[in-house]
Structures are given as C-alpha cells and as structure tokens.
Amino acid sequence: MLNYTAMSDNQLPLFTPPPPPAPGEVPPLSADGADRDAKREDPPRVEPGALTPSISLNAALGAWQEHMRAEAFSEHTVKAFSSDLRLLAKYAGPGTAIGDFTTQGLNDFLKWMQTARGVAVSPKTYARRITSIKSFFRWLKASNGLAYDPAAPVIQHSVQSPLPDYLYDDEVERARLAAEQIRLGVGDKKPEPRPYLLFHLLLQTGIKKGECAALIPNHIDLSDPGGPVVFIRYANPRQRYKERKLKLDSSWAAAFREYLEQYQPETRLFPWSERRLEYMLEDIGELAGLEKRVSFDCLRWTCAVRDRKAGMEPDKIRLKLGLSKIQWREIGVKLEKLVSEAL
C-alpha cells in the first residue's frame, strides 16, 4: 500500500405473550443487535428518589438512563441497554408498573423473545438482554424503587467471546524493524515517519483509535526530563475520568520532531481519517510479513499484555487504558488469560 496521499397506548395484558408481531409493530433489529426504537427520544425523566412500585416501566427507564450516564457508562451501552428494556416494554406494555414484574414473567418474556417473537436473536444479544434486565431491576432495588429484585433469580447466559489478537515479542520486533524501514525510506519511496510514530505511540500507550484521532500537537510534551509524555483529554465532563498522562520512550521524541518538520500539523496531530491511519499500520504488518493484522485494537492489547508481563499491577493497566472498573471486569479476565497463555 504505502501510498498515503492517495486515498393511544394499547397495553398488552401483563406477560401474556402476543402473537408474532405484524410488520412495523416491533421493529427488526439493526446490524448491531439493538432495536431501532433506541433512536427515539428518551423517556421523561423521573428522579430516582421518586421511584415507587407504581411507577411505569417507561418512566423508570428514563431515570435509569440518567443513572447510567451519571456513572459514565458509554453511550453505546446506554443505547443498547435502553433498547433491551424498550423491547420488554413492548411485550408487557410501557405503562406496566415496575412492581408488577415477577421472576416468572421475566422468564416468560425471555422465552417469548427466543421462540415466539419471530425475529432471530444471536446468543450474544440474548445474553446482553438478560444482563440489561438484571442490571435494571438490581438498580431499582438499590434505589428503593422496589422492595425485592424479580430479576435476581433469572439465570444469566454467558457467551465466551474469542480472545483478541496481540503481537508476540518476535512479531513486535519484526513490526518495529518494518516501521523503521518505512521511516528511513523503502525502495524509491521517500522517508516516511508517520507509521513509525503511530506504531510506537500505540504500542507504548495502548490508546484507542478515537483518542488518537482527537490528539492535537500540544497534547505532546517533550520538556519532561523523564521523557516525552502524551496527555489524553476529553471534552465531555462525564468522561474526564479517562483523562491521563502517559509516558513515551525517549527515542520517540526524535521521530516526533521529524514528523513535525515534515507535516507541520496545526489542528490535529494526525489530520487524516481513522481509516488512513489503519492503512499505515497495515503497511507495517505487510512489510514485516505478519499474518496478524496490525491495528489499533491489536496494539492496544499488545501494550496491555507487555505491561502485565513486565509486572505492572492490573489496576494500573486499567487506569493506563482509561477503563472504568465495570469495563475492566471482562477486559481484565481476558488479559490474564492472554498473559497465562504467553508464559
């Protein structure tokens, strides 16, 4: 590749499964498994302190959304969980009081969703919907909206997702040499510092694609005597917990200066599309002869595995990656499995 410049509320009887929905009655799932109703406006807000068993499911959903956002849930999670509860509302009726839900009723809903709804549901989506229901009713009980949690006895279905790819030590070295070769010039190509700069930035910090794309030149500080550092900033106050200061190897500074001299970025550090940046990483892998696809996600996991193998404490890795404790539950388990397999 290496050419970067080209480029009326009819409420149903409570928990009586309806016949398969007519077209348009229950919208089909979108490609990511979320109901398109998730795009509707949020329900009216109800303060958590005003929650009672007589509050409708629809009103309680609005309060739950506020809670999730206040707890810095990702917007993707808020939308996915909300769409799952809207599907429950379509089944039972949005005006159904939260105190009317029972364990048997929730299990009937899950059975209907699998067998009678008429829309295929993947194991992963089904497991997430159980998680959504259990999280919602657990929150209602914790908020004193309910005296008991009807979803607690519902059996959780876990789906084992495959472990992510990461680069082994020898693959990192091959990729590093390829990035250095591109930096110095490949064949008749002029020296190109971008792939080297990007590769080492991701390998050493593990930042996400969106965080990388949002970097601006003054997020890099070369004056620190301990070596260059990068500041990860967020404009959204709800995501300020993800902000962090990450160290880089001192040799990265030389490549950074080369890059500044050649490209002189002003607004964004990498003023190209995220896909263009992915191409740069893929070129490194191709030149290195790697079977694995070198990508933002691959290098994020590679960074985490290397840090863990070097003895970094799990919570420090969590903070370095900008993850909440909830997000870390699954990520941490996967990381330990990857590290144990590497030893």
N, C-alpha and C positions, 0 to 999 in steps of 0.2 A: 504494500500500500504506500506508505511513506510520502504521499503527496497531500500535504496538509492544507495547501492553499486552494486546491480544487474541492472541492467539496460543498239530605234527610237521613238520618242515621238508622238504617235498618239493621239493628243489632241482632246478631245470631243468638240462639239460646246458648247459655254458658256451656262450653265444652261439648256441644253436640256437633260432631264433625259434619261439615257441609259436603255436598257432592263436589266432584272436581270442578274448579272454577271455570266460569264462562270466559271467553276471551275478553281481556280488559278488566276482569274482576280482581284477579290477583296478578299483578304484572309479572312477567317472566324474569328470571334472574339475569343480571348483567354478566359480563365476562368474568368479573372477579368474584361472583357468587353473592353479591349484595343486591337486594331488591331495589328497583328504581325508585320506590317510594322514599328511599333515603335522601333523595334530592329535594323533597318537599320542604317547606318551611318548618322550622322547629315548633313543637307544641308550645302552648302558653306556659310561661314559667310559673312554678309553684315553689315557694321556699321550702327547704327540707323540714323546717320546724312545723310547717303546716300540714305535713303528711299525716294522714289517718287512714284506717282501713277502708273508709268510704270514698276516698279519692279515686278517680278513674285512672285506669292504666295510662291513657293518653296524657293526662295531666302529670302523673308521676314520671312519665318518660321525659318530659321537659325538664323536671328537676334533676333527673339522673344525668341528662346531658350536661347541665351546668356543673354538676359534681365532677364528671369525667374531665371536663375542660379545666376546672379548677385544680384537678390533680395532675394536670399536664399529660393526659392521655393524648396520643397522636390523633390528628383529625381523621385519619383513615380508620382508626379503632372506634372513634365516636360514631362515625357514619355506619360502619359495619354492625356494631352492637345495636345502634338505633334501628337499622333496617330489620334486624332479627326480632326486636320487640314489636315493630310495626306488623310483622307477619303474625305474631301471636295476637296482636290486637285485631287483625282481620279475621282470625279464627274465632276468637271469643267475643269480639265486639269492642271497639275502642272505649265505649262508655262503661265497660265492666269494672267494678271496683276491685282494687288490688286485694282487698280482704276476701274476695270470693274465690280466689285461686287456691287450688288444692294440689297436693302431690300427684294424685291420680289424674286430675285434669291436665296437668303439665305433661305427664307421660302420655296421655291420650293425644295431646297436641303433637308431640314428637312422633308418635306412631302415624298420625294422620299425615304429617309432613313427609314421611318416608314412603307411605303406601297408598294414600288416597288423594293427595293433593294434585297429582298429575304432572308434576314438574320434577325432573331428576335433580337430586341433591348429592353432591360429592361427599365422601367420608370426611374430608377436611372441613367443608362448610357445615356439615351436620354437627361435627364436634364443636365448631366455633359457636353455633347457635345454642348448644347446651351451655357452653361457657357464658354466653351473653345472658341467658335466663338465670343461671345460678348467680352470676355477678349482680344482676339487677335486684333479685329478691334478697340476696345477702345484704346489699346496701340498704334496702327498705327496712329490714330488721334492725340493722345497726343505726339507722336514722330514726328509730322508734315509730316508723310508719306501720309496721306490723309487729305483732307480739311473737310470731314464730315465722320461720322460713320454710315455705312449702317446697322450695326447690332443693333444699339441702339433701333430701334422700334420693333425688334424681341421680341416676348413675351417669358419671362422666365418661364419654367415649374419647379416648386419646388416639391421635393419629401420629405415628412416628414419621416425621419428615426426614429425608435423607440428610446426611451430614454435608456441609458445604465444602467446596474445593478450597485448598490453600496450597501455596508453593512450599515444597520441601527445601531444605537448606541448599542442596545442589542445584535445584531449579532457580532459587533466588540468585545464586551466583551466576548462573548462565544468563538470567534475565538482566542482571546488573551489568555484565560484560556487553550484552547486546545494546543496552541503553547507552553505555559509554561509547560504543562504536558509532551509534547514531549521533551522539553528541559531537564526536570528532569528525564525522562525515563518512557516509557509506558510498563507496564507489565514486561516481561523479557527482554525488549529492553534496551540497554544502553543509557545514557543521550545523546541527540542529539540537539546541539544548532542551527543548520542551519535553520530549519523552523522558529524558533522564531526570529533569527537575520534578516532573509529575510522579514518576515511579518512586523515587526516593521519598518524596513528600508523603505519599500514601503508605509506603512500606514502614516508615518510621512513626507516623502519627495515627494511621487507621481511620482517618476522617472519611465521612460519607461523600458521595458524589455531590449532593446538594450543598454540603458545607464547603466543598472545594470550589464549586461554581460560584459561591457567594463571596469568596475571598477578594479583598482589594489589596493593592500594594502595601498600604500602611498597616496591614494586619501582620506583616513580617517585620520583626525587629532583629537587626544584625548587631546592635550595640551591646547586647548582653554578653558579659565576659565568659559566661558558661557556654556560649554558642548561640546560633540563631534560634529564634522561637517564633511560633505562629500562634496568633490569637484567633480562636473560633468564636464569632459573635452571632447573636440572634436579635433581630428587631422586635420579635414578638415577646412581650414580657413573660408570657406563660412558658416560654422555652429558655428563659435565662439560666435555668439550672444546667443546661447543656453547654454553656459558655466555659471555655477553658483555655489554658496556656500550655502549649506543647513544645517540647524541645526537639531540635533537629541536629543532626550531625554537623560538625563544623565544616566539613567538606562540601555540604550542600550550599553554603554561602557563596562559594566561588561560581557554582553553576547558576545560582540565582542572579549574580551580578552579570554574568554572560547573557542571561535571558533578558534582564532589564535593558542592557545596552542594545541588544538586537531588536527587541519588540516594543520597548518603552510603553508598557501598559499604563493606562491612566485611571479608568473607572474600575474594571475588574482585573484581577491578577491573571486570569485565563479568559480573555474575551472571545471565546469560541463556544459553540454549542457543546452540551454534555456528550452528545454522540461523537463529535470530533475528538474530544478528549479520550473517549473509549477507543477510537481508532488508533490513537497514539500508543495506548497501552497494548492493543492487539498487535501492533507492529513489532513491539519489543518481543512478545511471545513468539511471533512467526520467525523473527530473525534468530532467536535463541533456539528454535526447533522444539518448542514445548508443545505437548499435546493439550495441556490445560489452557484454558482461555484466561489470559491476564486481564483482569477487570478491576473496577473499584471494589466490588464485593470480595473478590478473591484476595486482593491486597489488604483489605480491612481484616479479614480472617487470618491472613498470614502474619500481620502485625500482632494480633492478639495471641496467636499460638507462640510466636517467637518470644513475646514478653512473658508469657506464662512459663515457657520452658526455661527462661532466664531467671525465674524465681519471683517475678512480680506478683504481689498479692491480688487475688481476684477482684477485690473491691476497688483497687487502684486501676485495674484494667477497665472495670466498669466506668469509672469516672473519666478515664482517658478517652473511652469511646463515646462518652456523652449519653450513657444509657440510664434509664430510671431503674429502680430496684425491681419493679414489675417486669420490665423488659428483660432484665438480667436473669430472671428465673429460667427461661428457656435458653437464652444465649449462653449463660454460664454452664449449663449442663452439656450443651453441645461442645463448648470449648474444652471442658475436662475430658470428654470422650476423644476429641481430636488429639489432645496432648498425650493421653494414655496410649493411644494407638501409635503415636510417634516415638515413644520411648522404647 
